[in-house]
């Protein structure tokens, strides 16, 4: 996939992957610290979304 | 609640961090979309941008319902945020005081204490240098004072 992508595209996708990795790590850590159930639910929803996004982006770069 | 107060990671802090991440994510996806050329990449980024927008809606609605976020009143928002500012400043001040106390209680152990000694050593050198300079200055001014006297004599 990397071969058919332009360099500018690869750079942007790479940057998004780094950002999403950080988001996933933070959301996972924070869902353990949060007290409110509603906030916990939002965080675990974020974790699911982030995982999916990361796997998709990973597919473009490998 | 105790654990949250000790670490400072209250629900408000967690929610605010989540909101900021959602905002940054939307911007980053928009920027990346403007650079996309491959159809598959564009489609994936579009879908993920929409997810990011939904997440932003969720977390901002949550924060509005909890009174952390007041998009329609800058005055109320300022009150909340200035309170958060004080909390953050107090937390870091408390931690600095605690670490200072720990260093005083356990001397000659660990790297932080060595750093302290190093800092105080440089402080001593600095003070010496300043003393020398002020001594030289006073000598010079004394000479300056003497010179006109000599010329008068």
Backbone of each chain as ProteinMPNN parsed JSONL, in Angstrom:
{"seq_chain_A": "XXXXXXXXXXXXXXXXXXXXXXXXXXXXXXXXXXXXXXXXXXXXXXXXXXXXXXXXXXXXXX", "coords_chain_A": {"N_chain_A": [[0.83, -1.218, 0.0], [2.01, 1.184, 0.701], [3.575, 1.777, -1.484], [1.831, 2.642, -3.491], [0.928, 4.936, -2.446], [1.315, 8.508, -2.115], [4.188, 10.432, -1.001], [3.53, 12.616, 0.617], [1.022, 11.851, 1.507], [1.591, 9.52, 2.946], [3.111, 10.612, 5.01], [1.179, 12.156, 6.374], [-0.674, 10.192, 7.173], [0.955, 8.692, 8.799], [1.466, 10.523, 10.844], [-1.111, 10.786, 11.903], [-1.434, 8.205, 12.851], [0.442, 8.113, 14.941], [-0.698, 10.047, 16.632], [-3.17, 8.819, 17.189], [-2.344, 6.519, 18.49], [-1.413, 7.605, 20.865], [-3.802, 8.681, 21.832], [-5.312, 6.343, 22.242], [-3.786, 5.036, 24.197], [-3.972, 6.906, 26.289], [-6.779, 7.031, 26.705], [-7.287, 4.409, 27.503], [-5.817, 4.282, 29.895], [-7.07, 6.318, 31.362], [-9.698, 5.432, 31.619], [-9.557, 3.715, 33.678], [-9.156, 5.428, 35.798], [-11.327, 7.129, 35.911], [-14.35, 8.114, 37.596], [-17.088, 8.51, 37.213], [-19.785, 6.759, 35.74], [-20.891, 7.289, 33.243], [-18.899, 8.759, 31.97], [-16.914, 6.82, 31.913], [-18.098, 5.055, 30.112], [-18.091, 6.592, 27.756], [-15.338, 6.799, 27.416], [-14.596, 4.117, 27.027], [-15.916, 3.62, 24.696], [-14.484, 5.34, 23.058], [-12.027, 4.035, 23.153], [-12.602, 1.685, 21.718], [-13.226, 2.775, 19.16], [-10.785, 4.037, 18.566], [-8.999, 1.883, 18.444], [-9.927, 0.539, 16.17], [-9.501, 2.529, 14.224], [-6.71, 2.77, 14.369], [-5.868, 0.254, 13.503], [-6.733, 0.35, 10.878], [-5.222, 2.498, 9.818], [-2.709, 1.464, 10.223], [-2.737, -0.604, 8.394], [-2.426, 0.817, 6.005], [0.186, 1.665, 6.151], [1.831, -0.542, 6.354]], "CA_chain_A": [[0.0, 0.0, 0.0], [2.869, 2.371, 0.79], [4.125, 2.101, -2.801], [0.871, 3.372, -4.308], [0.612, 6.209, -1.785], [2.299, 9.566, -2.239], [4.965, 10.685, 0.224], [2.755, 13.542, 1.457], [-0.052, 11.062, 2.115], [2.201, 8.634, 3.943], [3.488, 11.435, 6.164], [-0.028, 12.536, 7.127], [-1.235, 8.99, 7.803], [1.88, 8.351, 9.883], [1.231, 11.464, 11.944], [-2.396, 10.409, 12.494], [-1.229, 6.957, 13.594], [1.099, 8.49, 16.195], [-1.7, 10.734, 17.452], [-4.192, 7.863, 17.633], [-1.693, 5.655, 19.481], [-1.423, 8.355, 22.121], [-5.206, 8.758, 22.282], [-5.726, 5.027, 22.74], [-3.077, 4.801, 25.463], [-4.545, 7.776, 27.315], [-8.158, 6.632, 27.001], [-7.231, 3.166, 28.271], [-5.354, 4.593, 31.252], [-8.039, 7.177, 32.043], [-10.944, 4.725, 31.943], [-9.343, 3.129, 34.996], [-9.15, 6.481, 36.824], [-12.606, 7.853, 35.937], [-15.302, 7.656, 38.615], [-18.45, 8.559, 36.693], [-20.035, 5.638, 34.824], [-21.134, 7.814, 31.897], [-17.58, 9.101, 31.412], [-16.274, 5.531, 31.647], [-18.688, 4.517, 28.883], [-17.569, 7.378, 26.634], [-13.928, 6.453, 27.241], [-14.445, 2.776, 26.449], [-16.336, 3.778, 23.297], [-13.324, 5.944, 22.389], [-11.001, 2.995, 23.01], [-13.008, 0.816, 20.606], [-13.066, 3.529, 17.918], [-9.361, 4.284, 18.325], [-8.397, 0.612, 18.03], [-10.319, 0.302, 14.776], [-8.823, 3.523, 13.395], [-5.283, 2.461, 14.345], [-5.657, -0.915, 12.644], [-6.926, 0.782, 9.493], [-4.058, 3.3, 9.433], [-1.575, 0.531, 10.203], [-2.838, -1.317, 7.132], [-1.912, 1.664, 4.923], [1.629, 1.913, 6.284], [2.656, -1.774, 6.345]], "C_chain_A": [[0.859, 1.262, 0.0], [3.343, 2.81, -0.589], [3.146, 2.922, -3.654], [0.499, 4.725, -3.696], [1.715, 7.228, -2.02], [3.012, 9.804, -0.918], [4.184, 11.58, 1.187], [1.632, 12.824, 2.199], [0.49, 10.195, 3.251], [2.551, 9.406, 5.202], [2.277, 11.754, 7.027], [-0.609, 11.338, 7.862], [-0.363, 8.562, 8.982], [1.652, 9.227, 11.109], [-0.073, 11.128, 12.672], [-2.239, 9.151, 13.341], [-0.579, 7.249, 14.948], [0.106, 9.132, 17.159], [-2.705, 9.753, 18.029], [-3.616, 6.889, 18.654], [-1.75, 6.311, 20.857], [-2.828, 8.423, 22.708], [-5.635, 7.439, 22.907], [-5.087, 4.744, 24.098], [-3.702, 5.62, 26.589], [-5.944, 7.322, 27.706], [-8.177, 5.359, 27.843], [-6.841, 3.442, 29.719], [-6.422, 5.353, 32.031], [-9.32, 6.438, 32.412], [-10.802, 3.987, 33.272], [-9.452, 4.153, 36.112], [-10.499, 7.178, 36.966], [-13.549, 7.234, 36.963], [-16.708, 7.524, 38.034], [-18.663, 7.472, 35.633], [-20.22, 6.134, 33.391], [-19.815, 8.159, 31.206], [-16.814, 7.834, 31.06], [-16.777, 4.947, 30.328], [-18.152, 5.246, 27.652], [-16.126, 6.971, 26.344], [-13.775, 5.076, 26.597], [-14.933, 2.758, 24.998], [-15.18, 4.348, 22.469], [-12.239, 4.899, 22.146], [-11.327, 2.089, 21.831], [-12.782, 1.51, 19.258], [-11.59, 3.69, 17.556], [-8.668, 3.02, 17.834], [-8.657, 0.356, 16.56], [-9.555, 1.237, 13.839], [-7.345, 3.178, 13.244], [-5.014, 1.288, 13.416], [-5.786, -0.545, 11.18], [-5.69, 1.549, 8.993], [-2.819, 2.429, 9.297], [-1.538, -0.222, 8.879], [-2.267, -0.51, 5.955], [-0.383, 1.753, 4.962], [2.454, 0.638, 6.204], [2.486, -2.552, 5.04]], "O_chain_A": [[0.504, 2.272, -0.608], [3.501, 4.0, -0.864], [3.559, 3.78, -4.434], [-0.154, 5.551, -4.335], [2.892, 6.879, -2.113], [2.517, 9.434, 0.147], [4.168, 11.352, 2.397], [1.327, 13.133, 3.35], [-0.066, 10.144, 4.348], [2.326, 8.935, 6.317], [2.329, 11.641, 8.252], [-0.992, 11.442, 9.027], [-0.864, 8.129, 10.02], [1.643, 8.754, 12.245], [-0.136, 11.178, 13.9], [-2.832, 9.038, 14.414], [-0.991, 6.705, 15.973], [0.073, 8.806, 18.345], [-3.058, 9.832, 19.206], [-4.313, 6.476, 19.581], [-2.081, 5.68, 21.861], [-3.025, 8.248, 23.91], [-6.248, 7.42, 23.974], [-5.749, 4.278, 25.025], [-3.934, 5.116, 27.688], [-6.266, 7.236, 28.891], [-8.972, 5.233, 28.775], [-7.448, 2.911, 30.649], [-6.657, 5.077, 33.208], [-9.964, 6.775, 33.406], [-11.8, 3.669, 33.92], [-9.796, 3.808, 37.242], [-10.792, 7.753, 38.014], [-13.558, 6.022, 37.179], [-17.425, 6.564, 38.317], [-17.831, 7.286, 34.745], [-19.769, 5.493, 32.442], [-19.633, 7.889, 30.019], [-16.143, 7.776, 30.03], [-16.002, 4.417, 29.532], [-17.807, 4.627, 26.646], [-15.734, 6.816, 25.188], [-12.926, 4.887, 25.726], [-14.437, 1.987, 24.176], [-14.925, 3.912, 21.346], [-11.613, 4.869, 21.086], [-10.448, 1.757, 21.036], [-12.223, 0.922, 18.333], [-11.193, 3.506, 16.405], [-7.848, 3.073, 16.917], [-7.754, 0.006, 15.801], [-9.032, 0.815, 12.808], [-6.784, 3.274, 12.152], [-4.06, 1.307, 12.638], [-5.049, -1.054, 10.335], [-5.182, 1.29, 7.902], [-1.996, 2.614, 8.4], [-0.472, -0.455, 8.31], [-1.696, -1.079, 5.025], [0.261, 1.898, 3.923], [3.667, 0.713, 6.004], [3.1, -3.604, 4.864]]}, "seq_chain_B": "XXXXXXXXXXXXXXXXXXXXXXXXXXXXXXXXXXXXXXXXXXXXXXXXXXXXXXXXXXXXXXXXXXXXXXXXXXXXXXXXXXXXXXXXXXXXXXXXXXXXXXXXXXXXXXXXXXXXXXXXXXXXXXXXXXXXXXXXXXXXXXXXXXXXXXXXX", "coords_chain_B": {"N_chain_B": [[-12.786, 8.822, 45.126], [-10.852, 9.958, 46.736], [-8.492, 8.979, 45.659], [-8.539, 10.269, 43.211], [-8.299, 12.936, 43.984], [-5.759, 12.931, 45.047], [-4.034, 12.336, 42.886], [-4.833, 14.308, 41.188], [-6.215, 13.766, 38.923], [-9.117, 14.322, 38.215], [-12.591, 13.691, 37.301], [-13.33, 15.853, 35.78], [-10.888, 16.786, 34.731], [-10.141, 14.583, 33.172], [-12.269, 14.493, 31.337], [-11.952, 16.98, 30.08], [-9.465, 16.634, 28.864], [-10.146, 14.636, 27.082], [-11.956, 16.016, 25.46], [-10.265, 17.944, 24.305], [-8.567, 16.273, 22.883], [-10.393, 15.233, 21.047], [-11.054, 17.528, 19.586], [-8.509, 18.218, 18.51], [-8.105, 15.922, 17.016], [-10.112, 16.105, 15.028], [-9.235, 18.363, 13.607], [-6.723, 17.406, 12.72], [-7.467, 15.252, 11.1], [-8.87, 16.602, 9.093], [-6.814, 18.109, 7.947], [-5.164, 16.033, 7.043], [-6.866, 14.816, 5.228], [-6.96, 16.735, 3.254], [-4.56, 16.274, 2.059], [-4.788, 13.83, 0.922], [-4.66, 11.398, -1.719], [-5.043, 8.867, -2.676], [-7.84, 6.802, -3.302], [-8.731, 4.831, -1.377], [-7.458, 5.626, 0.966], [-8.568, 8.163, 1.289], [-11.292, 7.529, 1.694], [-11.147, 6.05, 4.096], [-10.132, 7.975, 5.84], [-12.181, 9.856, 5.778], [-14.264, 8.405, 6.979], [-13.161, 8.021, 9.502], [-12.901, 10.656, 10.295], [-15.582, 11.385, 10.574], [-16.269, 9.723, 12.708], [-14.649, 10.904, 14.64], [-15.889, 13.387, 14.844], [-18.352, 12.616, 15.883], [-17.522, 11.604, 18.361], [-16.586, 13.968, 19.48], [-19.006, 15.352, 19.748], [-20.329, 13.725, 21.598], [-18.639, 13.881, 23.915], [-18.629, 16.622, 24.394], [-21.331, 17.151, 24.888], [-21.618, 15.636, 27.204], [-19.918, 17.058, 28.945], [-21.215, 19.514, 29.04], [-23.588, 18.752, 30.319], [-22.575, 18.146, 32.798], [-21.736, 20.54, 33.722], [-19.156, 21.375, 33.235], [-18.554, 22.565, 30.897], [-19.386, 25.442, 29.207], [-20.654, 26.518, 26.561], [-22.273, 28.617, 25.8], [-21.935, 30.735, 27.479], [-19.532, 32.875, 28.165], [-18.702, 34.01, 30.527], [-19.423, 32.224, 32.608], [-17.9, 30.055, 31.77], [-15.332, 31.052, 32.07], [-15.223, 31.307, 34.852], [-15.294, 28.588, 35.663], [-12.927, 27.675, 34.397], [-10.924, 29.269, 35.497], [-11.028, 28.406, 38.093], [-10.132, 25.784, 37.684], [-7.573, 26.435, 36.898], [-6.451, 27.418, 39.291], [-6.579, 25.07, 40.806], [-4.769, 23.438, 39.403], [-2.362, 24.892, 39.71], [-2.091, 24.892, 42.514], [-1.839, 22.155, 42.97], [0.628, 21.503, 41.739], [2.31, 23.099, 43.255], [1.991, 21.938, 45.802], [3.11, 19.419, 45.324], [5.743, 20.1, 44.788], [6.521, 21.091, 47.283], [6.234, 18.785, 48.817], [8.2, 17.114, 47.664], [10.458, 18.558, 48.268], [10.446, 18.371, 51.059], [10.827, 15.642, 51.355], [13.412, 15.412, 50.389], [14.788, 16.785, 52.34], [14.326, 15.18, 54.542], [15.567, 12.734, 53.946], [18.694, 12.826, 53.656], [21.673, 12.705, 51.578], [20.966, 10.624, 49.841], [20.038, 9.158, 46.807], [19.41, 10.555, 43.512], [18.082, 13.119, 43.269], [18.859, 14.56, 45.563], [21.576, 14.839, 45.166], [21.517, 16.497, 42.974], [20.462, 18.701, 44.195], [22.604, 19.347, 45.926], [24.502, 19.966, 44.046], [23.277, 22.162, 42.891], [23.251, 23.927, 45.061], [25.969, 24.197, 45.426], [26.755, 25.53, 43.063], [25.326, 27.81, 43.554], [26.712, 28.817, 45.734], [29.155, 29.358, 44.533], [28.312, 31.332, 42.775], [27.492, 33.332, 44.513], [29.968, 33.917, 45.683], [31.31, 34.929, 43.483], [29.815, 37.182, 42.977], [30.317, 38.583, 45.316], [33.067, 39.044, 45.066], [33.037, 40.667, 42.816], [31.601, 42.868, 43.729], [33.333, 43.704, 45.668], [35.557, 44.42, 44.11], [34.371, 46.464, 42.68], [33.869, 48.291, 44.707], [36.457, 48.864, 45.452], [37.368, 50.05, 43.099], [35.692, 52.284, 42.986], [36.516, 53.505, 45.239], [39.124, 54.137, 44.518], [38.517, 55.849, 42.431], [37.369, 57.866, 43.867], [39.568, 58.702, 45.279], [41.296, 59.682, 43.326], [40.504, 62.337, 42.308], [41.074, 63.717, 44.63], [43.835, 63.371, 44.813], [44.657, 64.798, 42.564], [43.918, 67.296, 43.322], [45.592, 67.707, 45.42]], "CA_chain_B": [[-12.638, 10.287, 45.096], [-9.569, 10.277, 47.352], [-7.434, 8.687, 44.699], [-8.568, 11.318, 42.205], [-7.774, 14.168, 44.552], [-4.316, 12.802, 45.255], [-3.314, 12.43, 41.621], [-5.3, 15.454, 40.441], [-6.953, 13.335, 37.735], [-10.548, 14.277, 38.474], [-13.397, 13.448, 36.099], [-13.297, 17.071, 34.968], [-9.624, 16.815, 33.993], [-10.189, 13.513, 32.173], [-13.21, 14.889, 30.287], [-11.355, 18.085, 29.323], [-8.423, 16.049, 28.024], [-10.856, 13.916, 26.022], [-12.506, 17.026, 24.547], [-9.157, 18.536, 23.555], [-8.12, 15.257, 21.924], [-11.386, 15.155, 19.978], [-10.867, 18.732, 18.766], [-7.262, 18.085, 17.761], [-8.3, 14.849, 16.047], [-10.901, 16.613, 13.893], [-8.355, 19.228, 12.812], [-5.687, 16.599, 12.073], [-8.081, 14.489, 10.011], [-9.176, 17.524, 8.0], [-5.548, 18.436, 7.288], [-4.706, 14.845, 6.333], [-7.767, 14.604, 4.084], [-6.577, 17.674, 2.2], [-3.344, 15.756, 1.426], [-4.983, 12.46, 0.436], [-4.798, 11.256, -3.163], [-5.51, 7.507, -2.944], [-9.257, 6.686, -2.919], [-8.915, 4.053, -0.15], [-7.037, 6.464, 2.092], [-9.565, 9.226, 1.454], [-12.499, 6.942, 2.28], [-10.867, 5.697, 5.493], [-9.993, 9.211, 6.621], [-13.524, 10.438, 5.888], [-15.013, 7.651, 7.985], [-12.577, 8.286, 10.828], [-13.245, 12.045, 10.647], [-16.962, 11.38, 11.068], [-16.231, 9.145, 14.054], [-14.069, 11.911, 15.533], [-16.918, 14.411, 15.07], [-19.335, 12.026, 16.804], [-16.902, 11.572, 19.69], [-16.586, 15.347, 19.979], [-20.375, 15.663, 20.152], [-20.599, 12.969, 22.828], [-17.906, 14.374, 25.084], [-19.025, 17.996, 24.733], [-22.641, 17.059, 25.541], [-21.387, 15.155, 28.572], [-19.336, 18.138, 29.751], [-22.265, 20.521, 29.254], [-24.531, 18.238, 31.311], [-21.92, 18.137, 34.112], [-21.393, 21.907, 34.102], [-17.736, 21.66, 32.998], [-18.409, 23.235, 29.609], [-20.474, 26.401, 28.992], [-20.377, 27.141, 25.259], [-23.118, 29.783, 25.544], [-21.669, 31.813, 28.423], [-18.085, 33.006, 28.372], [-18.456, 34.359, 31.924], [-19.46, 30.988, 33.39], [-16.769, 29.226, 31.351], [-14.14, 31.63, 32.694], [-15.242, 30.943, 36.271], [-14.896, 27.181, 35.761], [-11.55, 27.471, 33.966], [-10.007, 29.893, 36.459], [-11.001, 27.462, 39.222], [-9.236, 24.703, 37.261], [-6.215, 26.997, 36.91], [-5.989, 27.421, 40.677], [-6.364, 23.68, 41.213], [-3.533, 22.955, 38.775], [-1.223, 25.564, 40.335], [-1.951, 24.393, 43.885], [-1.368, 20.768, 42.926], [2.061, 21.448, 41.452], [2.994, 23.671, 44.414], [1.999, 20.926, 46.862], [4.053, 18.354, 44.995], [7.099, 20.627, 44.969], [6.787, 21.147, 48.715], [6.415, 17.412, 49.297], [9.489, 16.571, 47.236], [11.476, 19.262, 49.043], [10.46, 17.783, 52.4], [11.43, 14.31, 51.26], [14.852, 15.575, 50.233], [15.355, 17.191, 53.628], [14.239, 14.068, 55.49], [16.519, 11.678, 53.589], [19.86, 13.421, 53.025], [22.705, 11.853, 50.984], [20.418, 9.436, 49.181], [19.304, 9.368, 45.562], [19.892, 11.553, 42.563], [17.584, 14.471, 43.491], [19.641, 15.235, 46.589], [22.841, 15.223, 44.537], [21.212, 17.662, 42.157], [20.325, 19.8, 45.139], [23.93, 19.748, 46.378], [25.14, 20.6, 42.905], [22.661, 23.482, 42.742], [23.681, 24.813, 46.133], [27.37, 24.467, 45.153], [26.822, 26.601, 42.065], [24.833, 29.017, 44.221], [27.81, 29.33, 46.553], [30.121, 29.971, 43.61], [27.706, 32.555, 42.246], [27.543, 34.344, 45.58], [31.372, 34.323, 45.812], [31.656, 35.773, 42.346], [29.168, 38.473, 43.172], [31.033, 39.271, 46.389], [34.329, 39.526, 44.504], [32.745, 41.791, 41.927], [31.212, 44.055, 44.49], [34.555, 44.158, 46.326], [36.329, 45.129, 43.094], [33.663, 47.71, 42.379], [34.052, 49.262, 45.79], [37.852, 49.308, 45.353], [37.469, 50.99, 41.995], [35.037, 53.549, 43.325], [37.38, 54.141, 46.226], [40.214, 54.756, 43.756], [37.953, 56.994, 41.72], [37.201, 58.949, 44.832], [40.888, 59.209, 45.676], [41.977, 60.36, 42.222], [40.334, 63.795, 42.309], [41.773, 64.266, 45.793], [45.257, 63.441, 44.481], [44.9, 65.892, 41.61], [43.797, 68.551, 44.054], [46.805, 67.9, 46.209]], "C_chain_B": [[-11.296, 10.703, 45.695], [-8.421, 10.088, 46.374], [-7.367, 9.789, 43.645], [-7.969, 12.604, 42.738], [-6.269, 14.113, 44.719], [-3.552, 12.968, 43.948], [-3.715, 13.674, 40.836], [-6.099, 15.07, 39.211], [-8.436, 13.195, 38.064], [-11.29, 14.003, 37.167], [-13.369, 14.662, 35.176], [-12.031, 17.13, 34.115], [-9.652, 15.781, 32.869], [-11.084, 13.918, 31.003], [-12.623, 16.007, 29.428], [-10.272, 17.571, 28.379], [-9.04, 15.345, 26.829], [-11.396, 14.903, 24.983], [-11.405, 17.631, 23.687], [-8.64, 17.557, 22.515], [-9.081, 15.168, 20.753], [-11.238, 16.335, 19.024], [-9.631, 18.593, 17.882], [-7.392, 17.023, 16.67], [-9.047, 15.338, 14.817], [-10.025, 17.474, 12.985], [-7.337, 18.398, 12.032], [-6.263, 15.799, 10.906], [-8.388, 15.386, 8.825], [-7.915, 17.864, 7.221], [-5.066, 17.248, 6.464], [-5.567, 14.58, 5.102], [-7.39, 15.511, 2.92], [-5.304, 17.235, 1.492], [-3.567, 14.401, 0.767], [-5.189, 12.44, -1.069], [-5.338, 9.869, -3.523], [-6.959, 7.362, -2.472], [-9.475, 5.936, -1.611], [-8.57, 4.889, 1.077], [-8.084, 7.531, 2.358], [-10.816, 8.701, 2.137], [-12.303, 6.648, 3.769], [-10.805, 6.947, 6.36], [-11.34, 9.889, 6.817], [-14.303, 9.744, 6.986], [-14.488, 7.97, 9.387], [-12.848, 9.722, 11.27], [-14.659, 12.112, 11.204], [-17.043, 10.784, 12.472], [-15.703, 10.164, 15.056], [-15.087, 13.001, 15.849], [-17.973, 13.898, 16.038], [-18.794, 11.99, 18.233], [-16.911, 12.957, 20.314], [-17.975, 15.736, 20.48], [-20.695, 14.996, 21.489], [-19.947, 13.621, 24.037], [-18.316, 15.804, 25.408], [-20.419, 18.014, 25.357], [-22.503, 16.607, 26.99], [-20.89, 16.295, 29.46], [-20.338, 19.256, 30.013], [-23.2, 20.055, 30.366], [-23.918, 18.246, 32.711], [-21.534, 19.539, 34.585], [-19.925, 22.236, 33.956], [-17.567, 22.583, 31.795], [-19.621, 24.123, 29.382], [-20.253, 27.112, 27.667], [-21.175, 28.417, 25.037], [-22.875, 30.921, 26.538], [-20.181, 31.879, 28.728], [-17.779, 33.276, 29.84], [-18.424, 33.112, 32.805], [-18.259, 30.109, 33.06], [-15.491, 29.722, 32.01], [-14.075, 31.26, 34.164], [-14.743, 29.518, 36.465], [-13.408, 27.019, 35.465], [-10.546, 28.119, 34.908], [-9.918, 29.053, 37.729], [-10.035, 26.313, 38.914], [-7.784, 25.166, 37.258], [-5.639, 26.969, 38.322], [-5.688, 26.013, 41.165], [-5.035, 23.161, 40.673], [-2.312, 23.577, 39.442], [-0.992, 25.042, 41.746], [-1.381, 22.987, 43.913], [0.135, 20.712, 42.71], [2.854, 22.058, 42.6], [3.101, 22.662, 45.537], [3.039, 19.864, 46.582], [5.486, 18.824, 45.158], [7.468, 20.652, 46.436], [7.054, 19.757, 49.27], [7.78, 16.872, 48.917], [10.624, 17.276, 47.96], [11.593, 18.676, 50.439], [11.121, 16.424, 52.387], [12.942, 14.418, 51.144], [15.503, 15.971, 51.556], [15.372, 16.029, 54.61], [15.253, 12.979, 55.2], [17.722, 12.282, 52.874], [20.831, 12.349, 52.519], [22.144, 10.547, 50.45], [19.732, 9.844, 47.896], [19.819, 10.53, 44.75], [19.378, 12.96, 42.884], [18.402, 15.252, 44.506], [20.97, 15.693, 46.0], [22.64, 16.467, 43.672], [21.099, 18.902, 43.034], [21.691, 20.302, 45.567], [24.661, 20.492, 45.273], [24.626, 22.031, 42.746], [23.178, 24.433, 43.808], [25.168, 25.166, 45.957], [27.52, 25.615, 44.157], [26.323, 27.906, 42.667], [25.947, 29.666, 45.027], [28.832, 30.022, 45.664], [29.603, 31.306, 43.095], [27.803, 33.688, 43.269], [28.973, 34.85, 45.749], [31.754, 35.294, 44.706], [31.056, 37.173, 42.524], [29.889, 39.286, 44.246], [32.335, 39.863, 45.871], [34.093, 40.758, 43.647], [32.423, 43.052, 42.71], [32.428, 44.619, 45.232], [35.403, 44.956, 45.348], [35.693, 46.485, 42.793], [33.91, 48.756, 43.457], [35.486, 49.766, 45.793], [37.997, 50.376, 44.272], [36.858, 52.338, 42.361], [35.853, 54.296, 44.373], [38.54, 54.847, 45.519], [39.727, 56.001, 43.033], [37.777, 58.186, 42.65], [38.544, 59.574, 45.206], [41.525, 60.067, 44.596], [41.744, 61.882, 42.218], [41.046, 64.453, 43.483], [43.247, 64.452, 45.49], [45.538, 64.629, 43.564], [44.788, 67.254, 42.321], [45.057, 68.828, 44.865], [47.958, 68.304, 45.299]], "O_chain_B": [[-10.672, 11.662, 45.24], [-7.513, 10.913, 46.274], [-6.282, 10.196, 43.232], [-7.221, 13.286, 42.037], [-5.58, 15.12, 44.556], [-2.536, 13.662, 43.905], [-3.008, 14.062, 39.906], [-6.615, 15.946, 38.516], [-8.95, 12.083, 38.178], [-10.716, 14.07, 36.081], [-13.383, 14.526, 33.953], [-12.081, 17.475, 32.934], [-9.236, 16.069, 31.746], [-10.731, 13.726, 29.84], [-12.767, 15.999, 28.206], [-10.172, 18.016, 27.235], [-8.537, 15.436, 25.709], [-11.306, 14.66, 23.78], [-11.583, 17.812, 22.483], [-8.31, 17.95, 21.396], [-8.659, 15.044, 19.604], [-11.29, 16.169, 17.805], [-9.688, 18.817, 16.673], [-6.877, 17.179, 15.563], [-8.664, 15.024, 13.689], [-10.059, 17.341, 11.762], [-7.105, 18.638, 10.847], [-5.633, 15.68, 9.855], [-8.193, 14.986, 7.678], [-7.929, 17.907, 5.991], [-4.614, 17.415, 5.331], [-5.059, 14.169, 4.059], [-7.483, 15.121, 1.757], [-4.986, 17.764, 0.426], [-2.661, 13.866, 0.127], [-5.808, 13.342, -1.633], [-6.006, 9.705, -4.544], [-7.277, 7.76, -1.352], [-10.311, 6.345, -0.805], [-9.278, 4.87, 2.084], [-8.45, 7.78, 3.507], [-11.347, 9.338, 3.047], [-13.166, 6.949, 4.594], [-11.348, 6.982, 7.464], [-11.618, 10.432, 7.887], [-14.927, 10.395, 7.824], [-15.258, 8.164, 10.327], [-13.007, 9.99, 12.461], [-14.912, 12.808, 12.187], [-17.788, 11.274, 13.32], [-16.219, 10.287, 16.167], [-15.15, 13.488, 16.978], [-18.44, 14.634, 16.908], [-19.506, 12.302, 19.188], [-17.197, 13.121, 21.5], [-18.102, 16.379, 21.522], [-21.256, 15.618, 22.391], [-20.599, 13.882, 25.048], [-18.351, 16.175, 26.581], [-20.672, 18.808, 26.263], [-23.175, 17.121, 27.884], [-21.371, 16.48, 30.578], [-20.319, 19.875, 31.077], [-23.57, 20.834, 31.244], [-24.641, 18.34, 33.703], [-21.062, 19.712, 35.709], [-19.466, 23.251, 34.479], [-16.569, 23.295, 31.683], [-20.753, 23.64, 29.364], [-19.711, 28.217, 27.655], [-20.812, 29.226, 24.183], [-23.53, 31.96, 26.457], [-19.643, 31.044, 29.456], [-16.748, 32.844, 30.355], [-17.531, 32.949, 33.636], [-17.669, 29.493, 33.948], [-14.665, 28.926, 32.457], [-13.004, 30.936, 34.677], [-13.888, 29.257, 37.312], [-12.703, 26.315, 36.187], [-9.449, 27.597, 35.106], [-8.867, 28.99, 38.367], [-9.23, 25.918, 39.757], [-6.876, 24.397, 37.572], [-4.498, 26.557, 38.533], [-4.688, 25.776, 41.843], [-4.268, 22.525, 41.395], [-1.334, 22.882, 39.715], [0.143, 24.779, 42.141], [-0.55, 22.657, 44.759], [0.842, 19.975, 43.398], [3.955, 21.596, 42.9], [4.153, 22.528, 46.162], [3.769, 19.449, 47.482], [6.349, 18.068, 45.604], [8.582, 20.284, 46.81], [7.961, 19.557, 50.078], [8.452, 16.245, 49.736], [11.652, 16.659, 48.239], [12.698, 18.5, 50.953], [11.884, 16.085, 53.291], [13.674, 13.617, 51.725], [16.621, 15.553, 51.861], [16.298, 15.893, 55.41], [15.756, 12.354, 56.133], [17.788, 12.266, 51.645], [20.803, 11.212, 52.991], [22.764, 9.492, 50.585], [18.929, 10.777, 47.89], [20.566, 11.376, 45.241], [20.146, 13.917, 42.788], [18.621, 16.453, 44.346], [21.44, 16.793, 46.291], [23.48, 17.366, 43.643], [21.564, 19.986, 42.684], [21.94, 21.507, 45.583], [25.339, 21.493, 45.507], [25.386, 22.97, 42.508], [23.505, 25.586, 43.524], [25.591, 26.274, 46.288], [28.299, 26.544, 44.369], [26.826, 28.981, 42.339], [26.117, 30.885, 45.015], [29.316, 31.11, 45.975], [30.347, 32.281, 42.992], [28.142, 34.826, 42.944], [29.192, 36.047, 45.935], [32.409, 36.312, 44.929], [31.699, 38.189, 42.261], [30.056, 40.499, 44.121], [32.682, 41.005, 46.173], [34.822, 41.747, 43.724], [32.902, 44.144, 42.402], [32.554, 45.83, 45.41], [35.91, 46.026, 45.683], [36.375, 47.503, 42.67], [34.129, 49.933, 43.173], [35.736, 50.934, 46.091], [38.624, 51.419, 44.46], [37.43, 53.392, 42.083], [35.888, 55.526, 44.405], [38.9, 55.976, 45.853], [40.386, 57.04, 43.008], [38.002, 59.338, 42.278], [38.655, 60.781, 45.42], [42.205, 61.051, 44.889], [42.709, 62.64, 42.131], [41.552, 65.571, 43.38], [43.854, 65.471, 45.818], [46.508, 65.364, 43.749], [45.467, 68.219, 41.967], [45.524, 69.96, 44.99], [49.074, 68.514, 45.773]]}, "name": "protein", "num_of_chains": 2, "seq": "XXXXXXXXXXXXXXXXXXXXXXXXXXXXXXXXXXXXXXXXXXXXXXXXXXXXXXXXXXXXXXXXXXXXXXXXXXXXXXXXXXXXXXXXXXXXXXXXXXXXXXXXXXXXXXXXXXXXXXXXXXXXXXXXXXXXXXXXXXXXXXXXXXXXXXXXXXXXXXXXXXXXXXXXXXXXXXXXXXXXXXXXXXXXXXXXXXXXXXXXXXXXXXXXXXXXXXX"}
